[in-house]
Amino acid sequence: MTQQPQQITCQECHVHQDLQDKAMRRMPDDEKLFELAEIFKVFGDSTRIRIMCALLPGEMCVCDISAALGITQSAISHQLRLLKNHRLVKSRREGKSMFYSLDDEHVQQILFTGLNHLAEEH
């Protein structure tokens, strides 16, 4: 038995003004939407996701991240720079070592929310 495609449009167009108004009142301005889209683009790379997941338990130096993920320090540093520019990770220097951690709890929550979503059964 073949499954019929699920309809994704209205059969009759009728704008529900109250719902439209409510949505538009809560809509962030275009600049914020652009910034949010840029952050989600950063999340669109599995190497960067792996780095952030490696940092979930706590801070790590570039050498440790590189060894844990099997990626060169140069490649890790490049990705960390991008993550730091988008305020997803932060760094601190200790002697000759540079340690990185997730920037704040929000980044951790985004990762956990995504992982929880994937774990749901549909």
N, C-alpha and C positions, 0 to 999 in steps of 0.2 A: 504494500500500500504506500503510495507516495504522499508525502505531507504537503498540504497546500501552503503557499507562502502566507505569512501573517500580514494582514493589512496594517500599514503604518501611517496612513493618511485618513482624514475625515471623509466620510461619504458625502457630507454636505458641509459647506463652509459657513460657519457662524462664529463670529468673534464674541468671546465672553469678555466684555469690557472690564468687569470687576477683576477677573483673573489677570488680564493683561496689565491693568493699572497696578495691581499688587506686585507683579513681577518687575515692572519697570521702576517702582519705588525702591525695590531692594537691589536693583542692578548697580554694581560699582561703575565708576566712570571709566571711560575708554583707556585712560592711562593705566589704571589699576588692572584692568582686564589684560592689557598688553603685557604688563609685568608678570601677572599670573601665568599667562601662556608661556612666557620665557622660562619661568621656573619649571613648568611642566615639561618643556623641551629638554631641560637638563636631566630630568628624571627619565627621559626617553632613551637612555644609553645604558646597556646592561653592565658595562664596566664601572660606570659611576654608581649604579645601584649596588654592585658588589662592594665597592669601597665604602659606601655609606652603611651597608649591612655589617661589614667588618668592624665599623666604628660603633655599632649599637651597644656593645658591652662597655665601651669606654675608649679613651684616647689611645692612639698608637703612633709610633714614629713611622716615617716614610719607609725605612728599611723593613720594619715588621709588616707593614701593609703589602709591600712588594713581595716579600717572602711568602706571606699567607696566600696571596692571590696568584702567585707565579707570573707576575707582570714586572717589567723592568721599572727601576726607580724613576727613570726619565718619563715613562708613560704614566706612572702613578702621579708624579709631580705635575704633569700637564693637566690631568683630570682634577687633581686637588685644587689647582689654581682656578679652574672654571667653577668648581663647587664653592670655593671661597668667595669668588666674585659675586656669586648669587646668594651669599650668606647662608649656605647650607652646611658648611663646615667652618671651623675656626682653628687657629693654630697658636702654638706657643713654642718658643725656643728654650731649650735647656742645654747649655754648653754648645756642642756641635750638632746636636740632634734637633729636629723639628717634629713636634708632636701635633697631631690633628685629632679633633673630636667633632661630633655633630654640633652644629651651632646652638641649637636649643631643643627643648622638648617638642616643639612643633614639627621639626624634621623627623624626629623619632616617631611621632604620632602618624605622620604621613606614611612612613614605611610600614608601621604596624597595621594601619588601616588598609593599605594595599594588600599586604600579606593575608590579613583576615578575610578580605573580600575574595581573594583567590581560593581560600580554604573552604568557603561556603559551598554547599551542594546546591545545584540548580535542578 
